């Protein structure tokens, strides 16, 4: 097992997922303020679910003896049009899945991390 490869892959997942999760939280709060409570709740729940995965990945990095980093915290504006946001979010989610599938091969020799 290549521990560095597992740690680097998990860190990549943490960086992308935490950025996307925070975006979901901010957009969810914005939608709530617009009176779109169901949409707001949906995205806030996405945030909570995604941060649960971030915590699992962080725990695994620490179990492997690695260091967790805070990366890629660039700002961006929220999208105020709900329809435009849905389209943008779909594209981002698709891109994120592509990254996960691409890097899962890095974990094939680390069954514990692969299972997570």
N, C-alpha and C positions, 0 to 999 in steps of 0.2 A: 504494500500500500504506500502510495506517495502522499504523505501527510500534507506537505506544502500545497500540492495540487488540490486536495480536498478543502483546505483552509481558503485558498485563493478563490475557488469556485463558490464556496459558501459566502465569502465576502462580496463577490460579484452579485450574488442573489440578494444579500442584505442591502447593498447599496441601491440597486434598482427597485427592490420591493419597498423599502422604507420611503423612498422618494414618491413612488406611486401611491403608497398608503397615505402619506401626509396630504398629497393632492386630493385624494378621496375625502379626507376629513374636512379640508378647507372648502371644497366644492359642496360637500354635504351640508355644512353650516350655512353656506351661501344660499343653497336651495331652500333650506328651512326658513331663512330670513325672507325669501320670496313667497312664502306660504306653500311651497311644494314639500310638505312634510314627509310624504311617503318617499319621495326621491331623496330628500335629505337623510332620512333614516337609512335608506338602502346604502348610500355611500358612506355614512358613518359606520355602519356595520361592516362594510368592506374594509374600512380602515382597521377596525378592531381585529378582524379575521387575518388580514395581512400582517399586522404587527405581531400576532400570535406566531406566525411562521418565522418572522424576523427573530423573535425571542428563541425559538427552537434552533435556528441556525446559529445564533450567538452562543447558545449553550454548547452546541456541538463543536464550534471553533475552540471554545475554552477547554472542553473535554480533550481535544486534540493537542492542547498546549499552545494554541495560536493566540494572536492578538486581534482584537476587534478594532476596526477603524471607522471613523466617521468620514464619509467621502461624498463628493458630488452634491453639495448643498446649495446649488445655484437657485436664485429666485426666478419666479415666473408669475405672470398675471393669471388670475382665474378666468374661466370662460363664463360669461354671463348668460349666454343663450343656451338653455337646457338641451335643445336639439343638437346644436353644434357640439356641446360637451359630450353628449352620448356618442356621436360619431367619432370624436377625437379619442374618447376613452376606449372605444372598441378597437381603434387602430393601435393604441398604446398597449392594450391587453394582448392583442395578436402579436405584436412585436416582442412583448415580454415572454410569451410562450415560446416563440422562436428561440430566444436566448436560452431559456431553460432547457429546451430539447437539445440545443447545440452543445451545451456544457455538461449535460448529464453523463456523457461518455467519460468525462474526467473523473467521475465517481465510481466507475464500474469495479475498481479494485478495492473500494472501501464500502463494504456492504451495509454497515451501520448508517453512514451518511447517505448512501444511495436510497436506503429505505425511508429515511426522513423525507 
